[in-house]
């Protein structure tokens, strides 16, 4: 597990238990980013300009890269604004609209560009996850 040094083993275990409450198929947390912001590439902006534009979505918070019992890898982003109070690790009350998930299969193309991780899905949607430090994006 590639948690930052200041995260205690207890916090790691609590984070895993909270994630497993939301999704029992989660086996382990591989790494996390303390803060990530989600963007979507809009190929048809309302402005009429044919140039695709990045649009910030209303979700930003803790990003986890997890492995599942089926051997898949999954990115899960929880919205900090919507998380229950407390340690910030108990996400059992967060609704689907307050989180974003992407299964990393052979149909998903991922590329790191400095502070961001770009993901192209099987249906040609493009997302970017911005992180405050490039080394965190590199780790994820």
C-alpha positions as CSV (number, residue, x, y, z in Angstrom):
1,X,0.0,0.0,0.0
2,X,1.5,3.3,-1.0
3,X,0.0,5.7,1.6
4,X,1.8,8.8,2.6
5,X,4.1,8.4,5.6
6,X,1.8,10.5,7.9
7,X,-1.1,8.1,7.5
8,X,-1.2,5.6,10.4
9,X,-1.9,1.8,9.9
10,X,-5.1,2.4,11.8
11,X,-6.2,5.1,9.4
12,X,-5.4,2.8,6.5
13,X,-7.5,0.0,8.0
14,X,-10.4,2.4,8.7
15,X,-10.3,3.6,5.1
16,X,-10.4,0.1,3.7
17,X,-13.3,-0.9,6.0
18,X,-15.2,2.2,5.0
19,X,-14.7,1.4,1.3
20,X,-15.7,-2.2,1.8
21,X,-18.9,-1.0,3.4
22,X,-19.7,0.8,0.1
23,X,-18.5,-2.0,-2.1
24,X,-17.8,-5.5,-0.7
25,X,-15.8,-6.5,-3.8
26,X,-12.9,-4.2,-2.7
27,X,-10.0,-6.3,-1.6
28,X,-7.3,-3.7,-0.9
29,X,-6.3,-0.1,-1.3
30,X,-3.3,0.2,-3.5
31,X,-2.8,4.0,-3.1
32,X,-4.7,7.2,-2.6
33,X,-4.5,10.9,-3.4
34,X,-5.6,13.1,-0.5
35,X,-7.2,15.6,-2.9
36,X,-8.3,15.2,-6.5
37,X,-10.6,17.2,-8.8
38,X,-12.6,15.6,-11.6
39,X,-12.9,17.2,-15.1
40,X,-14.7,16.0,-18.2
41,X,-13.7,16.8,-21.8
42,X,-16.8,18.2,-23.5
43,X,-16.6,17.6,-27.2
44,X,-19.6,19.8,-27.9
45,X,-19.4,23.0,-25.8
46,X,-22.5,25.1,-25.6
47,X,-20.5,28.1,-26.8
48,X,-20.7,26.8,-30.4
49,X,-16.9,26.7,-30.6
50,X,-16.0,23.3,-32.1
51,X,-12.9,23.1,-29.8
52,X,-13.4,20.6,-27.0
53,X,-13.2,22.2,-23.5
54,X,-12.5,20.8,-20.1
55,X,-15.4,21.2,-17.7
56,X,-14.9,20.9,-13.9
57,X,-17.4,18.5,-12.4
58,X,-18.9,19.0,-9.0
59,X,-16.9,16.4,-7.3
60,X,-13.5,16.7,-5.6
61,X,-12.0,14.9,-2.7
62,X,-10.1,11.8,-1.7
63,X,-9.2,9.4,-4.6
64,X,-8.5,5.8,-4.0
65,X,-7.0,3.2,-6.4
66,X,-8.3,-0.2,-5.2
67,X,-8.1,-3.8,-6.2
68,X,-11.1,-6.0,-6.2
69,X,-11.6,-9.7,-5.4
70,X,-12.1,-10.3,-9.1
71,X,-8.6,-8.9,-9.8
72,X,-9.9,-5.6,-11.3
73,X,-8.5,-2.2,-10.5
74,X,-10.9,0.6,-9.8
75,X,-10.6,4.4,-9.1
76,X,-13.0,5.8,-6.6
77,X,-13.3,9.5,-6.0
78,X,-15.4,10.7,-3.0
79,X,-16.7,14.3,-2.8
80,X,-15.3,15.9,0.4
81,X,-18.2,18.4,0.5
82,X,-20.7,15.6,0.8
83,X,-18.8,13.2,3.1
84,X,-20.3,12.6,6.5
85,X,-18.6,14.4,9.4
86,X,-15.9,12.7,11.5
87,X,-12.6,11.4,10.3
88,X,-13.6,11.7,6.7
89,X,-13.2,7.9,6.2
90,X,-16.7,6.6,6.8
91,X,-18.4,6.9,3.4
92,X,-21.3,4.6,4.2
93,X,-23.8,7.5,3.9
94,X,-22.5,8.9,0.6
95,X,-24.9,8.6,-2.2
96,X,-23.8,7.6,-5.8
97,X,-24.1,11.2,-7.0
98,X,-21.4,12.1,-4.4
99,X,-18.8,9.7,-5.8
100,X,-17.3,8.8,-9.1
101,X,-15.9,5.4,-10.1
102,X,-14.0,4.0,-13.0
103,X,-13.1,0.3,-13.5
104,X,-9.6,0.2,-15.1
105,X,-10.1,-2.5,-17.8
106,X,-8.4,-3.1,-21.1
107,X,-11.0,-0.7,-22.6
108,X,-9.8,2.3,-20.5
109,X,-6.7,4.2,-21.7
110,X,-4.9,6.0,-18.9
111,X,-2.1,8.6,-19.3
112,X,-0.4,10.8,-16.8
113,X,0.3,14.5,-17.8
114,X,2.0,16.2,-14.9
115,X,-0.5,16.9,-12.2
116,X,-3.3,15.1,-14.1
117,X,-4.3,11.5,-14.9
118,X,-6.4,11.3,-18.1
119,X,-8.8,8.4,-18.7
120,X,-10.5,7.6,-22.0
121,X,-13.3,5.2,-21.6
122,X,-14.6,2.5,-24.0
123,X,-17.4,4.9,-25.2
124,X,-14.8,7.7,-25.9
125,X,-15.6,9.8,-22.8
126,X,-12.4,11.5,-21.5
127,X,-12.0,12.4,-17.8
128,X,-9.1,14.1,-16.1
129,X,-8.2,13.8,-12.4
130,X,-6.1,16.7,-11.2
131,X,-3.9,16.3,-8.2
132,X,-2.0,19.0,-6.3
133,X,1.4,17.4,-6.7
134,X,2.7,15.6,-9.8
135,X,4.3,12.8,-7.7
136,X,0.9,11.9,-6.4
137,X,-0.5,11.7,-9.9
138,X,2.5,9.5,-10.8
139,X,1.9,7.2,-7.9
140,X,-1.8,6.7,-8.8
